[in-house]
Amino acid sequence: MKSHYLCPKCHSPMSVHQESQGLYCANKHHLDKSPNGYWVFSQAKKPQLDSRQLMRAKRFLLESGIFAPLTQALSNTVTPLLIELSESAAASIKHLDFDCGDGFFLRALAPTLKQASEDSTQTGVAEAENALFSAAKVYPDATYILSQLKQLPFADESFDLVTLIDKPLKGKELLRVLKPGGLLVQVSAAPRHQWQIKTFVYGEMSEKEGDLSLPKQQKLLSRQRISFELDVTSEQALTLAEMSPFAWRVTDKVRRQMLTGDFHRLECDFYLTVSVKQAI
């Protein structure tokens, strides 16, 4: 049975072996799922790995419902679009979460996918093997792929829905694997996002609008701004900083300063952008 995977050695299409459920290509390269619950296609030379302590702190914070306004907005926005898509598509909806971490947003969107199509499938791809290990243990219903993100091991036009959460859209890989008529859902930081944390990291700041431009092949369907406040401790604020794209700027000095800060009205500020891939 054919699959949407590409061989990590020769980039040929791969098929599923019925008996072993492993993958193989015409050049006799074989791949089996790791006993830990994910597939190893390729490994980055220097993947960004979180410590076990930080991973536990991230998971506890996210599972506490801290981003409930964001996940609810995601569900409300995407559900009618996916239902419409499922009615027009001949097959089930296939979802890819790019750089999925421990799979929090895969889990958060699972009910939405099931509501649109009972036969929907979810895939998470990441470079951090320890995060995928955690994801596979918590939510084994999704497929997890360890791969370099610059070259995804999927055939062209493999997915109906691609989610990109708090990360920039770079290169053409995500658009390559998205089907024509498929949805690209992006969550990105708006000007006031984590403002109180950023003052510790950057010092003096001024509000700047984010770059909301889309590739030419993508047609904008909707864009909304989601803003809310959190009442968090300094330790939780530090965990949020470690989860952010500017985590590399959080030095030991910044950590010590943040532990004395007041984050009872921490601002969360996101753009939620949905676009559709147009057929060429």
MONOR-V480963 format. One record per residue. N is the residue number from 1. SS is DSSP state (alpha for helix, beta for strand, coil for the rest). PSI is psi in whole degrees, -180 to 180 (999 if undefined). Layout:
BEGIN
n = {N | N}
ss = {SS | SS}
psi = {PSI | PSI}
END
This chain:
BEGIN
n = {1 | 2 | 3 | 4 | 5 | 6 | 7 | 8 | 9 | 10 | 11 | 12 | 13 | 14 | 15 | 16 | 17 | 18 | 19 | 20 | 21 | 22 | 23 | 24 | 25 | 26 | 27 | 28 | 29 | 30 | 31 | 32 | 33 | 34 | 35 | 36 | 37 | 38 | 39 | 40 | 41 | 42 | 43 | 44 | 45 | 46 | 47 | 48 | 49 | 50 | 51 | 52 | 53 | 54 | 55 | 56 | 57 | 58 | 59 | 60 | 61 | 62 | 63 | 64 | 65 | 66 | 67 | 68 | 69 | 70 | 71 | 72 | 73 | 74 | 75 | 76 | 77 | 78 | 79 | 80 | 81 | 82 | 83 | 84 | 85 | 86 | 87 | 88 | 89 | 90 | 91 | 92 | 93 | 94 | 95 | 96 | 97 | 98 | 99 | 100 | 101 | 102 | 103 | 104 | 105 | 106 | 107 | 108 | 109 | 110 | 111 | 112 | 113 | 114 | 115 | 116 | 117 | 118 | 119 | 120 | 121 | 122 | 123 | 124 | 125 | 126 | 127 | 128 | 129 | 130 | 131 | 132 | 133 | 134 | 135 | 136 | 137 | 138 | 139 | 140 | 141 | 142 | 143 | 144 | 145 | 146 | 147 | 148 | 149 | 150 | 151 | 152 | 153 | 154 | 155 | 156 | 157 | 158 | 159 | 160 | 161 | 162 | 163 | 164 | 165 | 166 | 167 | 168 | 169 | 170 | 171 | 172 | 173 | 174 | 175 | 176 | 177 | 178 | 179 | 180 | 181 | 182 | 183 | 184 | 185 | 186 | 187 | 188 | 189 | 190 | 191 | 192 | 193 | 194 | 195 | 196 | 197 | 198 | 199 | 200 | 201 | 202 | 203 | 204 | 205 | 206 | 207 | 208 | 209 | 210 | 211 | 212 | 213 | 214 | 215 | 216 | 217 | 218 | 219 | 220 | 221 | 222 | 223 | 224 | 225 | 226 | 227 | 228 | 229 | 230 | 231 | 232 | 233 | 234 | 235 | 236 | 237 | 238 | 239 | 240 | 241 | 242 | 243 | 244 | 245 | 246 | 247 | 248 | 249 | 250 | 251 | 252 | 253 | 254 | 255 | 256 | 257 | 258 | 259 | 260 | 261 | 262 | 263 | 264 | 265 | 266 | 267 | 268 | 269 | 270 | 271 | 272 | 273 | 274 | 275 | 276 | 277 | 278 | 279 | 280}
ss = {coil | beta | beta | beta | beta | beta | coil | coil | coil | coil | coil | coil | beta | beta | beta | beta | coil | coil | coil | coil | coil | coil | beta | beta | beta | coil | coil | coil | coil | beta | beta | coil | coil | coil | coil | coil | coil | coil | beta | beta | coil | coil | coil | coil | coil | coil | coil | coil | coil | coil | coil | alpha | alpha | alpha | alpha | alpha | alpha | alpha | alpha | alpha | alpha | alpha | alpha | coil | coil | coil | coil | alpha | alpha | alpha | alpha | alpha | alpha | alpha | alpha | alpha | alpha | alpha | alpha | alpha | alpha | alpha | alpha | alpha | alpha | alpha | alpha | alpha | coil | coil | coil | coil | coil | beta | beta | beta | beta | beta | coil | coil | coil | coil | coil | alpha | alpha | alpha | alpha | alpha | alpha | alpha | alpha | alpha | alpha | alpha | alpha | alpha | coil | coil | coil | coil | beta | beta | beta | beta | beta | beta | coil | coil | alpha | alpha | alpha | alpha | alpha | alpha | alpha | alpha | alpha | alpha | coil | coil | coil | coil | beta | beta | beta | beta | coil | coil | coil | coil | coil | coil | coil | beta | coil | coil | coil | coil | beta | beta | beta | beta | beta | beta | beta | coil | coil | coil | coil | coil | coil | coil | alpha | alpha | alpha | alpha | alpha | beta | beta | beta | beta | beta | beta | beta | beta | beta | beta | beta | beta | coil | coil | coil | coil | coil | alpha | alpha | alpha | alpha | alpha | alpha | alpha | alpha | coil | coil | coil | coil | coil | coil | coil | coil | coil | coil | coil | coil | coil | coil | coil | beta | beta | beta | beta | beta | beta | beta | beta | beta | beta | beta | beta | beta | coil | coil | coil | alpha | alpha | alpha | alpha | alpha | alpha | alpha | alpha | alpha | alpha | coil | coil | coil | alpha | alpha | alpha | coil | coil | alpha | alpha | alpha | alpha | alpha | alpha | alpha | coil | coil | coil | coil | coil | coil | coil | beta | beta | beta | beta | beta | beta | beta | beta | beta | beta | beta | beta | coil | coil | coil}
psi = {132 | 151 | 178 | 13 | 152 | 141 | 132 | -15 | -42 | -2 | 20 | 157 | 146 | 150 | 162 | 126 | 123 | -41 | -49 | -17 | 17 | 179 | 146 | 157 | 176 | -20 | 14 | 29 | 136 | 151 | 130 | 151 | 141 | 147 | -19 | -2 | 10 | 166 | 135 | 103 | -46 | 161 | 134 | 150 | -40 | 73 | 150 | 110 | 133 | 151 | 160 | -38 | -44 | -39 | -42 | -41 | -42 | -48 | -44 | -42 | -46 | -42 | -14 | -10 | 17 | -32 | 26 | -41 | -35 | -48 | -33 | -42 | -39 | -48 | -46 | -37 | -42 | -32 | -55 | -32 | -39 | -37 | -44 | -40 | -41 | -31 | -28 | -19 | 148 | -21 | 178 | 161 | 129 | 124 | 132 | 126 | 116 | 131 | 62 | -11 | -132 | 13 | 18 | -47 | -25 | -47 | -40 | -33 | -5 | -47 | -35 | -44 | -43 | -34 | -36 | -37 | 120 | -26 | 14 | 152 | 152 | 139 | 135 | 135 | 140 | 166 | -17 | 106 | -36 | -31 | -41 | -35 | -45 | -44 | -44 | -31 | -41 | -40 | 82 | -4 | -19 | 165 | 133 | 134 | 122 | 117 | 153 | 137 | -18 | -20 | 100 | 142 | 43 | 148 | 162 | 143 | 53 | -23 | 146 | -25 | 128 | 128 | 138 | 103 | 117 | 37 | 148 | 152 | 111 | 144 | -166 | 3 | -44 | -40 | -30 | -41 | -4 | 134 | 151 | 133 | -6 | 161 | 135 | 117 | 119 | 134 | 120 | 160 | 132 | 173 | -36 | 9 | 125 | 41 | -45 | -32 | -43 | -28 | -31 | -34 | -44 | -16 | -131 | 134 | 160 | 149 | 133 | 133 | 140 | 164 | 111 | 21 | 151 | 152 | 153 | -30 | -13 | 132 | 126 | 128 | -42 | 154 | 127 | 158 | 129 | 114 | 137 | 167 | 149 | 148 | 96 | 158 | 169 | -35 | -41 | -38 | -38 | -39 | -43 | -39 | -39 | -20 | -10 | 163 | -19 | 20 | -31 | -17 | -8 | 90 | 173 | -36 | -45 | -41 | -46 | -41 | -41 | -32 | -13 | 3 | 167 | 117 | 36 | -17 | 54 | 127 | 132 | 131 | 112 | 153 | 134 | 112 | 130 | 127 | 160 | 142 | 125 | 143 | 141 | 999}
END
